Amino acid sequence: MSFRTIPGEGPLRLVVVGAGQMGRTWMRALSDSPLADVAGVVDVDEAAARAAAPPGAVAGTTLSEVARRCAAEAVLDVTAPAAHLPVTLEALGLGLPVLGEKPLAATLPEALELVRAAEQAGELFMVSQNRRFHPQLWRLKREIAALGRFGILTHEFFKAPHFGGFREVMDHPLVLDMAIHNFDAARFLLDADPVAVYCEEYNPPWSWYAGNAATTAVFEMTGGVRFVYTGSWCSPGLETSWNSSWRVSAESGTATWDGAGPPRVERTGEGELEQPGAVVGGYPGDDLLGSLAMFVRAVRTGVVPMGECHDNLRSLAMVHAAIASAESGSRVTVEEVLRAAG
């Protein structure tokens, strides 16, 4: 995938679309970064846009108008999933690259439409999967590379948040709203893509969610590796971190990560190894700033970033394949789910 670049060394001029909680979180992160400036803010609520806009930024309700007035170079889409399709299509139509929040789109057919639109426009469309950007996850990836062939990756996510609002009434709350982070991080860790999945969703009797808030899924990944995901959003007590708990079983040893501290590694015949504290080479930065750094580097140089829409489509397809499997009670291949989406 090639895309237009914007050579230069100064901060990239961004229009932020969406002045809600996540939009404000992004703007706080941008205020600490030399890589990009908030040149404009767009929201359907003009008062919210004006309140969120930093000094000197243009605020309004229309992306095309705000982008023109502030001489925007790129768009940061932090809207609700249902708005990802129209916002991204408008931005690409204006000749602006897009960094969007997950998911790529609200549905798989819409995601495929956006991937095709990015191709036709010749513009970068990247999805921010911010949970890829944790220094210990990168360290885990480095350490398991020395363990030979992978057999199985197990992943446990147990939390008990009382969100209120849409998550507690939506269908598939865990898989649709959270698991894409975990599925995407598994692809990153293994350097593998999903082939097929068998998934069961269920809801404990004490659950405060209307939809199924617990899931177990077994993915076949390329190379024959198995990725086993078990998660719940109604599991109080001894909760995992938001980054989950991981275990990689490989040909020459095992590595574990609790989602917070350094990974633990034991190689065959060597015992547990001490983990160095140095940052892994090439690590772009934590959380949102890691996504931003990769996006700006891509726009400036043409280097395809992690999360580029063609790649991120595979992470979203894992979500929809898991749901299709849970609904049908059968093993589902990812390719058949993508074909059905168009």
C-alpha positions as CSV (number, residue, x, y, z in Angstrom):
1,M,0.0,0.0,0.0
2,S,1.5,3.3,-1.1
3,F,0.1,6.7,-0.1
4,R,0.8,10.4,-0.5
5,T,3.4,11.8,1.8
6,I,3.7,15.3,3.3
7,P,7.4,16.1,3.6
8,G,8.5,18.5,6.4
9,E,10.0,18.6,9.8
10,G,7.5,20.8,11.8
11,P,4.5,19.6,13.7
12,L,1.7,18.1,11.6
13,R,-1.4,20.2,11.5
14,L,-4.3,18.1,12.7
15,V,-8.1,18.5,12.8
16,V,-9.6,16.5,15.6
17,V,-13.1,15.3,14.9
18,G,-14.9,14.5,18.1
19,A,-14.8,16.6,21.3
20,G,-16.0,14.0,23.7
21,Q,-14.1,12.2,26.4
22,M,-11.7,10.4,24.1
23,G,-11.2,13.5,21.9
24,R,-10.2,15.5,25.0
25,T,-7.9,12.7,26.0
26,W,-6.2,12.8,22.6
27,M,-5.9,16.6,22.8
28,R,-4.2,16.4,26.2
29,A,-1.7,13.9,24.7
30,L,-1.1,16.2,21.6
31,S,-0.4,19.1,23.9
32,D,2.7,17.2,25.2
33,S,3.9,16.2,21.7
34,P,6.2,18.1,19.3
35,L,5.0,15.9,16.4
36,A,1.6,17.5,15.8
37,D,-0.6,20.5,16.7
38,V,-4.3,20.7,17.0
39,A,-5.2,23.2,14.3
40,G,-8.9,22.6,14.4
41,V,-11.7,20.8,16.3
42,V,-14.9,19.6,14.9
43,D,-18.0,18.3,16.7
44,V,-21.7,18.2,16.0
45,D,-22.1,20.3,19.2
46,E,-20.3,23.6,18.3
47,A,-20.1,24.7,21.9
48,A,-18.3,21.4,22.8
49,A,-15.9,22.0,19.9
50,R,-15.1,25.5,21.0
51,A,-14.7,24.4,24.6
52,A,-12.3,21.7,23.7
53,A,-10.2,23.6,21.1
54,P,-6.8,24.9,22.3
55,P,-6.0,28.6,21.9
56,G,-5.6,29.6,18.3
57,A,-7.4,26.5,16.9
58,V,-10.4,26.8,14.6
59,A,-13.6,25.2,15.9
60,G,-16.8,24.3,14.1
61,T,-19.3,21.6,13.1
62,T,-18.2,20.9,9.6
63,L,-14.9,19.1,8.8
64,S,-14.5,20.6,5.3
65,E,-15.0,24.1,6.5
66,V,-12.7,23.8,9.6
67,A,-10.0,22.0,7.5
68,R,-10.0,24.8,5.0
69,R,-9.8,27.5,7.5
70,C,-7.0,26.0,9.5
71,A,-4.9,24.7,6.5
72,A,-5.1,21.1,7.9
73,E,-2.7,18.5,6.9
74,A,-4.4,15.4,8.5
75,V,-7.5,14.3,10.4
76,L,-7.7,12.6,13.8
77,D,-11.1,10.9,14.0
78,V,-12.2,10.3,17.6
79,T,-15.9,10.0,16.9
80,A,-18.3,7.2,17.9
81,P,-17.9,4.0,15.7
82,A,-21.1,4.8,13.8
83,A,-19.5,8.0,12.5
84,H,-16.2,6.5,11.4
85,L,-17.5,5.8,7.9
86,P,-18.8,9.3,7.0
87,V,-16.0,11.2,8.7
88,T,-13.2,9.1,7.1
89,L,-14.8,9.2,3.7
90,E,-15.1,13.0,4.0
91,A,-11.5,13.4,5.1
92,L,-10.2,11.2,2.3
93,G,-12.3,13.1,-0.2
94,L,-10.6,16.3,1.0
95,G,-7.2,14.7,0.3
96,L,-6.3,14.3,4.0
97,P,-4.7,11.3,5.6
98,V,-6.6,9.9,8.6
99,L,-5.6,8.5,12.0
100,G,-8.8,7.0,13.5
101,E,-9.7,5.4,16.8
102,K,-10.6,1.7,16.9
103,P,-12.7,0.1,15.5
104,L,-11.8,0.7,11.9
105,A,-15.6,1.0,11.3
106,A,-18.8,0.0,13.0
107,T,-19.4,-3.0,10.6
108,L,-17.2,-5.2,8.4
109,P,-18.8,-4.0,5.2
110,E,-18.2,-0.4,6.2
111,A,-14.6,-1.3,7.0
112,L,-14.1,-2.8,3.5
113,E,-15.6,0.3,2.0
114,L,-13.1,2.5,3.9
115,V,-10.1,0.4,2.9
116,R,-11.2,0.7,-0.8
117,A,-11.7,4.4,-0.4
118,A,-8.2,4.9,1.1
119,E,-6.8,3.0,-1.9
120,Q,-8.7,5.1,-4.4
121,A,-7.7,8.4,-2.7
122,G,-4.1,7.4,-2.3
123,E,-4.1,8.6,1.3
124,L,-3.0,6.9,4.5
125,F,-5.7,5.6,6.7
126,M,-4.3,4.2,10.0
127,V,-6.2,2.9,13.0
128,S,-4.8,3.6,16.5
129,Q,-4.6,0.4,18.5
130,N,-3.0,2.1,21.5
131,R,-2.6,-1.1,23.5
132,R,0.1,-2.3,21.1
133,F,2.2,0.5,22.6
134,H,3.4,-0.7,25.9
135,P,7.2,-1.1,26.5
136,Q,6.8,-4.5,28.2
137,L,4.7,-5.9,25.4
138,W,7.5,-5.0,23.0
139,R,10.0,-6.6,25.4
140,L,7.9,-9.7,25.5
141,K,7.8,-9.8,21.7
142,R,11.6,-9.5,21.6
143,E,12.1,-12.3,24.2
144,I,9.9,-14.8,22.6
145,A,11.7,-14.4,19.3
146,A,14.5,-16.4,20.9
147,L,12.2,-19.3,21.9
148,G,11.8,-20.9,18.5
149,R,8.5,-22.0,17.1
150,F,5.3,-20.9,18.9
151,G,2.7,-23.5,20.0
152,I,0.1,-21.6,21.9
153,L,-0.6,-18.1,23.3
154,T,-3.1,-17.9,26.1
155,H,-4.6,-14.7,27.1
156,E,-6.8,-13.9,30.2
157,F,-8.7,-10.7,30.8
158,F,-10.8,-10.4,33.9
159,K,-12.3,-7.1,35.0
160,A,-15.5,-5.9,36.6
161,P,-16.2,-2.3,35.5
162,H,-19.6,-0.7,36.0
163,F,-19.6,1.6,33.0
164,G,-23.3,2.4,32.8
165,G,-24.4,3.7,29.4
166,F,-24.2,1.9,26.1
167,R,-21.8,-0.9,27.0
168,E,-24.2,-2.3,29.6
169,V,-27.0,-2.6,27.0
170,M,-25.2,-3.5,23.8
171,D,-24.9,-6.9,22.2
172,H,-21.5,-8.6,22.5
173,P,-20.1,-5.9,24.9
174,L,-16.8,-7.6,25.6
175,V,-16.0,-8.8,22.1
176,L,-17.1,-5.7,20.3
177,D,-15.8,-3.0,22.6
178,M,-12.7,-4.5,24.2
179,A,-11.5,-7.7,22.7
180,I,-10.2,-6.1,19.5
181,H,-7.4,-4.6,21.6
182,N,-6.4,-8.1,22.8
183,F,-6.9,-9.8,19.4
184,D,-4.8,-7.0,17.7
185,A,-2.1,-7.3,20.3
186,A,-1.9,-11.1,19.8
187,R,-1.4,-10.6,16.1
188,F,1.4,-8.1,16.9
189,L,3.0,-10.5,19.4
190,L,3.0,-13.6,17.2
191,D,3.5,-11.9,13.8
192,A,0.6,-14.0,12.7
193,D,-2.9,-13.6,11.1
194,P,-6.2,-15.3,12.0
195,V,-7.3,-18.3,10.0
196,A,-10.3,-19.6,11.9
197,V,-12.1,-19.4,15.3
198,Y,-14.4,-21.3,17.5
199,C,-16.0,-19.0,20.1
200,E,-18.5,-19.2,22.9
201,E,-20.1,-16.2,24.5
202,Y,-21.9,-16.4,27.8
203,N,-23.2,-14.3,30.7
204,P,-22.8,-15.2,34.3
205,P,-26.0,-15.0,36.3
206,W,-24.8,-12.1,38.4
207,S,-23.8,-10.0,35.3
208,W,-25.0,-6.4,35.0
209,Y,-24.7,-6.5,31.2
210,A,-27.6,-7.2,29.0
211,G,-25.4,-8.8,26.3
212,N,-22.9,-11.6,26.9
213,A,-20.1,-10.2,29.0
214,A,-17.8,-13.3,29.0
215,T,-16.1,-15.0,26.1
216,T,-13.8,-17.9,25.3
217,A,-12.4,-18.1,21.8
218,V,-9.8,-20.5,20.2
219,F,-8.2,-19.0,17.1
220,E,-6.1,-20.9,14.6
221,M,-3.4,-18.5,13.5
222,T,-1.1,-18.7,10.5
223,G,1.7,-21.2,11.0
224,G,-0.6,-23.4,13.1
225,V,-0.3,-21.4,16.3
226,R,-3.3,-21.4,18.6
227,F,-4.4,-18.2,20.4
228,V,-6.8,-18.9,23.2
229,Y,-8.7,-15.9,24.6
230,T,-10.7,-16.0,27.8
231,G,-12.2,-12.8,29.1
232,S,-15.0,-11.4,31.3
233,W,-16.3,-8.0,32.2
234,C,-18.1,-9.2,35.3
235,S,-15.3,-11.0,37.3
236,P,-14.8,-9.1,40.5
237,G,-11.7,-10.0,42.6
238,L,-8.1,-10.6,41.7
239,E,-8.6,-8.7,38.5
240,T,-6.1,-8.7,35.7
241,S,-4.5,-5.5,34.4
242,W,-6.2,-3.8,31.5
243,N,-3.5,-5.3,29.4
244,S,-4.5,-8.8,30.5
245,S,-2.3,-11.8,31.5
246,W,-0.3,-13.6,28.8
247,R,1.5,-16.9,28.4
248,V,3.5,-17.9,25.3
249,S,4.5,-21.6,25.1
250,A,7.2,-22.2,22.5
251,E,9.6,-24.8,21.2
252,S,12.5,-23.8,23.6
253,G,10.7,-22.3,26.6
254,T,7.9,-20.2,28.0
255,A,7.3,-16.5,28.6
256,T,4.6,-14.9,30.7
257,W,3.5,-11.3,31.2
258,D,1.1,-9.9,33.8
259,G,0.2,-6.9,31.6
260,A,2.2,-4.4,33.8
261,G,5.7,-5.4,34.9
262,P,8.5,-7.0,33.0
263,P,7.9,-10.4,31.3
264,R,9.2,-13.6,32.8
265,V,11.1,-16.0,30.5
266,E,12.4,-19.5,31.1
267,R,14.3,-21.2,28.3
268,T,14.9,-24.9,28.2
269,G,17.8,-25.9,30.5
270,E,18.5,-22.3,31.5
271,G,16.0,-21.4,34.2
272,E,14.3,-18.1,34.5
273,L,16.2,-15.2,32.9
274,E,16.7,-11.7,34.2
275,Q,15.0,-9.1,32.1
276,P,17.0,-6.0,31.2
277,G,15.4,-2.7,31.9
278,A,16.4,-0.9,28.7
279,V,13.7,0.2,26.3
280,V,13.4,-2.0,23.3
281,G,15.0,-0.5,20.1
282,G,12.5,1.1,17.8
283,Y,9.8,1.5,20.5
284,P,7.9,4.6,19.4
285,G,6.3,5.7,22.7
286,D,3.6,4.8,25.1
287,D,-0.1,4.5,24.4
288,L,-1.6,7.3,22.2
289,L,1.8,8.9,21.7
290,G,3.1,5.7,20.1
291,S,0.2,5.7,17.6
292,L,0.8,9.3,16.9
293,A,4.5,8.8,16.3
294,M,3.9,6.0,13.8
295,F,1.3,8.0,12.0
296,V,3.4,11.1,11.6
297,R,6.5,9.1,10.6
298,A,4.4,7.4,7.9
299,V,2.9,10.6,6.6
300,R,6.4,12.2,6.4
301,T,8.3,9.2,4.9
302,G,5.9,6.8,3.3
303,V,6.8,3.9,5.6
304,V,3.7,1.8,6.1
305,P,2.8,1.9,9.8
306,M,1.3,-0.7,12.2
307,G,-2.4,-0.2,12.1
308,E,-2.6,0.8,8.4
309,C,-6.2,0.0,7.4
310,H,-5.4,-3.1,5.2
311,D,-3.6,-4.6,8.2
312,N,-6.0,-3.5,10.8
313,L,-8.9,-5.1,8.9
314,R,-7.6,-8.5,10.0
315,S,-8.0,-7.5,13.7
316,L,-11.5,-6.3,13.1
317,A,-12.3,-9.5,11.1
318,M,-11.2,-11.5,14.2
319,V,-14.0,-9.8,16.2
320,H,-16.7,-10.5,13.6
321,A,-15.5,-14.0,13.0
322,A,-15.7,-14.7,16.8
323,I,-19.2,-13.3,16.9
324,A,-20.3,-15.3,13.9
325,S,-18.9,-18.5,15.5
326,A,-20.7,-17.8,18.8
327,E,-24.0,-17.2,17.0
328,S,-23.7,-20.3,14.8
329,G,-22.1,-22.6,17.3
330,S,-19.5,-23.7,14.8
331,R,-16.0,-23.0,13.7
332,V,-15.8,-20.1,11.3
333,T,-13.0,-19.1,9.0
334,V,-11.9,-15.5,8.7
335,E,-11.9,-15.5,4.9
336,E,-15.5,-16.6,4.8
337,V,-16.5,-13.7,7.1
338,L,-14.6,-11.2,4.9
339,R,-16.2,-12.6,1.7
340,A,-19.6,-12.3,3.2
341,A,-18.9,-8.7,4.1
342,G,-18.3,-7.8,0.5
